[in-house]
C-alpha cells in the first residue's frame, strides 16, 4: 500500500479541504473586522481634516456643532480623568496583586480573588451611576464642600479607577507569580526578610509585567466612556478647564454626548465627521499603549 | 546550685543561640507592609459592598410600591410613576441573541483554525496579533464602526424607517465587540485539551476534522461554553457602542402588532443604555428606578456568570 492509499477516498479528502477552508476563512474574517474599523475611521476622519479649518482645532472649547473643535479640551480632560484613575488603580491594584501572589496562602487566595473578579464584571454604567450618586455627594462633598460640582471629573476618575483595579491586579499578579520560587528561596537563604525579598527581589524581577499592567490599565482608562459620560457631565464640560472638581469632557464622553445630542447626527456641519476624528485618535492611542505592553509582557515570559 | 563544667557551658551557649534564632522578633516594618497590601485588597471589597448596598437600598422603594413584575413589564415612560424597562429588557435579550448567533460561530471557528489547523503559520500569527489588538480597542470605537457601516452605509437595509438606527444595527455592532473575547477564551479551552487525545485519534486513522469533531471539541466544550457565556455577559453591560448606533435614551413606542422583522428594523433600547439616560434625569424619583434597574441588571449578570462558574467547576472536576 502506497502513502497515497492511506489518505482515503476522494470524497473524504474533499470534505477535509472544505472544513479547513471554512475555518481558514472564518479566521480571515476577523481581519476584516480590523480592516473595517480602520477604513471607516480613517475615511471620515480624512473628510473632517480636509474640510475643517485647522485653526478650529485650537479654540476655547469643544463645540462641534458651532465649528469649534478644540482638541486640547478633550485631551486634557482625558489625561486628567485617566491620571486620577491611575492614582487610584495603580497602588490598589498592585497592592492587591502583591498580597495575593506573595502573602496569601491558597485558601485565602481562593476567597479573596473572586472579589476582584466580581469587580471586573460590573458594567461601567453601574460605576457611572455610583460615581454620580455616591462618590460625589457622599465622598467628595464632605471633603471639598461646595467647590464640587454635581458632575465632576474627580468622581469620574475615581469611578474609572475602580474599574481599572481588577485589570492592573490580574496582569501584575500573573507577572509576580511567573517569578521563579528559586529567586525567593535564594533571597531567604541569604537571610533576607519577607519584606526585603518581596520589595528587592520579586518586584524588580517582575517589573516589566507590572509596567505592562499599568499601561494596559491606562489604555483601558482612556477608552472608558460611560463613567465619564454619566458622572462628569457629557454636555456641561465642553469649555477648556483644568479644574477636576468641575464638569469635564474626555474624548470618549464627547463622542457619546455628540451621538445622543441630536437625532440629526448627519448635519451640514462636520460634527458627524469629528466623531471619527476623535475615534481615530483614540484608536491610535490605545493601540500604541497595547502594543508597548504586549512587548513588555512577552519579555517577562521569555526570561523565565 | 549550678556546677559549671565545659559541657554545661556548651549547653547554655547552644540554648542562647537557639533562642536568638527562634524567639519572636518584632518585624514591625514587615507587618506594616503586609497590612498595607491587605488594605489594598480590602478597599476593593469595601467598594464592592458599598456599591451593592447603596444600589439595593436605593431600589427598595420600587420593589415595595411597584413589584418586580410590574417594573419589568411596564413600557418606558417619562413619568416615573409608571415607567418600566420592558423595551430595554427585550432589546437587550435580542442583542444578546445577535451576539450568540454571529460572534460565537465565527469566534469558535477562528479559535479552531488557530489552535488545530495552523498553530505556527504566518497567517495564524497575523490573526493572533489582530485578535489581541481587537480585544484592546475601546468599545466606543466599535460603535463608530457600526455608525459608519450599519447605520450610514447600510441604513436602508438595517432600518429603512429609522435611518438605520435599529435593533439590527445594534446587534451587528455588539457582535464584533464580543468576537475577540470569544476567540481568546475558546483558543484557551482548546489548548487545554491534552495532545494525547489528538494523537490517539490520528493514530486510529481519523482525519483532522474527525479528530476535532469527535475528540477535541467534546473535551473542550465546557471550557468554550464558559468563555462564550462570560463574553456574552460583558457584551450585555456595554452601553457606549449602542449610544452611537442610536440606542434610545428616552422613551419610544413600538408599533403595536408589528411583525418580528419590523421590530428588528425598528428603534431600540437596552438595559445599560437606560441606566445611562435615567441616571442623568433630574427627577428624584428616577434615582430609585435607576437603582432598581441596576439591581435587575446585576441579577441577570449574576445568573449569566454563575452559570459559567458552575460549568467551569464541573469541568475542572472531570479532568
Boltz contact constraints between the chains, C-beta under 6 A:
constraints:
  - contact:
      token1: [A, 16]
      token2: [B, 207]
      max_distance: 6.0
  - contact:
      token1: [A, 16]
      token2: [B, 209]
      max_distance: 6.0
  - contact:
      token1: [A, 19]
      token2: [B, 209]
      max_distance: 6.0
  - contact:
      token1: [A, 23]
      token2: [B, 109]
      max_distance: 6.0
  - contact:
      token1: [A, 23]
      token2: [B, 112]
      max_distance: 6.0
  - contact:
      token1: [A, 23]
      token2: [B, 113]
      max_distance: 6.0
  - contact:
      token1: [A, 23]
      token2: [B, 117]
      max_distance: 6.0
  - contact:
      token1: [A, 24]
      token2: [B, 113]
      max_distance: 6.0
  - contact:
      token1: [A, 26]
      token2: [B, 106]
      max_distance: 6.0
  - contact:
      token1: [A, 26]
      token2: [B, 109]
      max_distance: 6.0
  - contact:
      token1: [A, 26]
      token2: [B, 110]
      max_distance: 6.0
  - contact:
      token1: [A, 27]
      token2: [B, 110]
      max_distance: 6.0
  - contact:
      token1: [A, 27]
      token2: [B, 113]
      max_distance: 6.0
  - contact:
      token1: [A, 27]
      token2: [B, 127]
      max_distance: 6.0
  - contact:
      token1: [A, 30]
      token2: [B, 110]
      max_distance: 6.0
  - contact:
      token1: [A, 31]
      token2: [B, 130]
      max_distance: 6.0
  - contact:
      token1: [A, 33]
      token2: [B, 176]
      max_distance: 6.0
  - contact:
      token1: [A, 34]
      token2: [B, 130]
      max_distance: 6.0
  - contact:
      token1: [A, 36]
      token2: [B, 145]
      max_distance: 6.0
  - contact:
      token1: [A, 37]
      token2: [B, 145]
      max_distance: 6.0
  - contact:
      token1: [A, 40]
      token2: [B, 145]
      max_distance: 6.0
  - contact:
      token1: [A, 40]
      token2: [B, 148]
      max_distance: 6.0
  - contact:
      token1: [A, 92]
      token2: [B, 40]
      max_distance: 6.0
  - contact:
      token1: [A, 92]
      token2: [B, 43]
      max_distance: 6.0
  - contact:
      token1: [A, 95]
      token2: [B, 37]
      max_distance: 6.0
  - contact:
      token1: [A, 95]
      token2: [B, 40]
      max_distance: 6.0
  - contact:
      token1: [A, 96]
      token2: [B, 40]
      max_distance: 6.0
  - contact:
      token1: [A, 96]
      token2: [B, 41]
      max_distance: 6.0
  - contact:
      token1: [A, 98]
      token2: [B, 37]
      max_distance: 6.0
  - contact:
      token1: [A, 99]
      token2: [B, 37]
      max_distance: 6.0
  - contact:
      token1: [A, 99]
      token2: [B, 38]
      max_distance: 6.0
  - contact:
      token1: [A, 99]
      token2: [B, 41]
      max_distance: 6.0
  - contact:
      token1: [A, 103]
      token2: [B, 34]
      max_distance: 6.0
  - contact:
      token1: [A, 112]
      token2: [B, 41]
      max_distance: 6.0
  - contact:
      token1: [A, 115]
      token2: [B, 44]
      max_distance: 6.0
  - contact:
      token1: [A, 115]
      token2: [B, 45]
      max_distance: 6.0
  - contact:
      token1: [A, 119]
      token2: [B, 44]
      max_distance: 6.0
  - contact:
      token1: [A, 119]
      token2: [B, 48]
      max_distance: 6.0
  - contact:
      token1: [A, 121]
      token2: [B, 305]
      max_distance: 6.0
  - contact:
      token1: [A, 123]
      token2: [B, 237]
      max_distance: 6.0
  - contact:
      token1: [A, 123]
      token2: [B, 272]
      max_distance: 6.0
  - contact:
      token1: [A, 125]
      token2: [B, 239]
      max_distance: 6.0
  - contact:
      token1: [A, 125]
      token2: [B, 272]
      max_distance: 6.0
  - contact:
      token1: [A, 125]
      token2: [B, 275]
      max_distance: 6.0
  - contact:
      token1: [A, 125]
      token2: [B, 276]
      max_distance: 6.0
  - contact:
      token1: [A, 126]
      token2: [B, 294]
      max_distance: 6.0
  - contact:
      token1: [A, 129]
      token2: [B, 279]
      max_distance: 6.0
  - contact:
      token1: [A, 129]
      token2: [B, 290]
      max_distance: 6.0
  - contact:
      token1: [A, 130]
      token2: [B, 51]
      max_distance: 6.0
  - contact:
      token1: [A, 132]
      token2: [B, 279]
      max_distance: 6.0
  - contact:
      token1: [A, 134]
      token2: [B, 54]
      max_distance: 6.0
  - contact:
      token1: [A, 162]
      token2: [B, 47]
      max_distance: 6.0
  - contact:
      token1: [A, 165]
      token2: [B, 44]
      max_distance: 6.0
  - contact:
      token1: [A, 193]
      token2: [B, 30]
      max_distance: 6.0
  - contact:
      token1: [A, 194]
      token2: [B, 30]
      max_distance: 6.0
  - contact:
      token1: [A, 195]
      token2: [B, 29]
      max_distance: 6.0
  - contact:
      token1: [A, 195]
      token2: [B, 30]
      max_distance: 6.0
  - contact:
      token1: [A, 195]
      token2: [B, 33]
      max_distance: 6.0
  - contact:
      token1: [A, 223]
      token2: [B, 138]
      max_distance: 6.0
  - contact:
      token1: [A, 225]
      token2: [B, 140]
      max_distance: 6.0
  - contact:
      token1: [A, 225]
      token2: [B, 240]
      max_distance: 6.0
  - contact:
      token1: [A, 226]
      token2: [B, 239]
      max_distance: 6.0
  - contact:
      token1: [A, 226]
      token2: [B, 240]
      max_distance: 6.0
  - contact:
      token1: [A, 230]
      token2: [B, 276]
      max_distance: 6.0
  - contact:
      token1: [A, 230]
      token2: [B, 279]
      max_distance: 6.0
  - contact:
      token1: [A, 252]
      token2: [B, 140]
      max_distance: 6.0
  - contact:
      token1: [A, 255]
      token2: [B, 140]
      max_distance: 6.0
  - contact:
      token1: [A, 256]
      token2: [B, 243]
      max_distance: 6.0
  - contact:
      token1: [A, 259]
      token2: [B, 243]
      max_distance: 6.0
  - contact:
      token1: [A, 259]
      token2: [B, 244]
      max_distance: 6.0
  - contact:
      token1: [A, 260]
      token2: [B, 243]
      max_distance: 6.0
  - contact:
      token1: [A, 260]
      token2: [B, 249]
      max_distance: 6.0
  - contact:
      token1: [A, 276]
      token2: [B, 144]
      max_distance: 6.0
  - contact:
      token1: [A, 279]
      token2: [B, 141]
      max_distance: 6.0
  - contact:
      token1: [A, 279]
      token2: [B, 144]
      max_distance: 6.0
  - contact:
      token1: [A, 282]
      token2: [B, 138]
      max_distance: 6.0
  - contact:
      token1: [A, 283]
      token2: [B, 141]
      max_distance: 6.0
  - contact:
      token1: [A, 286]
      token2: [B, 136]
      max_distance: 6.0
  - contact:
      token1: [A, 286]
      token2: [B, 138]
      max_distance: 6.0
  - contact:
      token1: [A, 290]
      token2: [B, 136]
      max_distance: 6.0
